[in-house]
Amino acid sequence: MAEMVEPQASKIPSARSVVFLFAGLFAVEGLCALTGLQRLPFDHYGKDVAHWSATHLASMHALLALPWAVKPIYGALSDNVPLFGSRRRSYLVIANALAAVACLTLWLTFSQLSVMACLCVLSIGMALSSAVAGGVLVESGQRYGNSNQLVTQQWLWYGVANLTARLGGGALAGHLAPAAALQTAALILVVPLLGVILLVWTLTPEAPHAAARKDLRTILHEMSALIRSRELLLVAAFLFCFAYNPGLHTPLYFHMTNELGFSQDFIGTLQATGAAGAIVGVLICRWLAKRLRMRTMFYICVGLGVASALATFALVDHTLALIVYFVTGISGVFSLVMAATLAAEVCPGGQEGLCFAAMMSIENLASIASDASGSFMFDAVFHRHLGPLIVASAVFTAFAAFLIWLLPERERDRKA
């Protein structure tokens, strides 16, 4: 088996280059991923053109989320199968080019089947880009000793872009017919996708890795070692339980449009307010993470999650809805940042992309299960009454507090 080729020192990107690279990658992810510019136009399209129920719409979201659930495959490819002498850059270029082609095709398509096909390809491209970027994040965090800083940078740029996407999606859904809004969103997304390809090409210099290919037996052995790791299994189990609760997102959309009479424009403003809360949450989380133990941070996350779920009871008019979404944005990003930080810190060297992608896939699977089960309960169990679903969500969130003791302590926490 060929020996791994170590990157030359001159080829290793500087910390500043890495920050610029992450800014571009995660901003584009905030614009184009599952909750990006196309999300509200797609919800509007599914409800008012396809006439889907909350459960059916959630199942379509679950289908689009499946590529994010198999991110370990992309991580394993990136870690072990270099393309054109690169473990990261080539995959990032291909992923974003694939997403751009999907958006261009969506702009020209009309049938429900072709809409879903294009959105699935877009989701595959963005999931691949996210998995490879995660590998770069873990490598850089371990090299510079700043995993939490890079994760908070990730979510800061993602949050700023997602805020813009939510406002834009609301404006498109509020002023255009559902199909036209979705197609226009797809055309707009082509521009940042092409831009990030140029950024990736210029800011991800790598030493040649043609000799770094590993045979299948070696790859399977390394994957088996990850699966047998007690610490990784405990972290994976915790991340699933931490992230799962009967989801409120799709039921809330139906409740706000059918019961509260909110316009698509205002729903987009609400979602942008949540993204603004996420930006504030990233900054608060970054400040606290430097001063508190990781387990303490997770207890704070659980408390915020329960409070934000119960705050949904106050969602009765426009003003209170803005406050609720802002608080929910802070709570949600706390959980995401801490989960990503935990995943980055437990990943072993040499399999960063695979391990980080696997950990994030656990969270993605929990999110898929959350939205699907919450929508099913909303339609079939609670007969479109939101109150019981809010209580169920809060209870499931609170349960995660009893599992925090499973987490491994960081070296810094043990010395504190």
Secondary structure, 3 states (H helix, E strand, C coil): CCCCCCCCHHHCCCHHHHHHHHHHHHHHHHHHCCCCCCHHHHHHHHHHCCCCCHHHHHHHHHHHHHHHHCHHHHHHHHHHCCECCECCHHHHHHHHHHHHHHHHHHHCCCCHHHHHHHHHHHHHHHHHHHHHHHHHHHHHHHHHCCHHHHHHHHHHHHHHHHHHHHHHHHHHHHHCCHHHHHHHHHHHHHHHHHHHHHHHHHHCCCCCCHHHCCCHHHHHHHHHHHHHCHHHHHHHHHHHHHHCCCCCHHHHHHHHHHCCCCCHHHHHHHHHHHHHHHHHHHHHHHHHHCCCCHHHHHHHHHHHHHHHHHHHHHCCCHHHHHHHHHHHHHHHHHHHHHHHHHHHHHCCCCCHHHHHHHHHHHHHHHHHHHHHHHHHHHHHHCCCCHHHHHHHHHHHHHHHHHHHHHCCCCHHHHHC
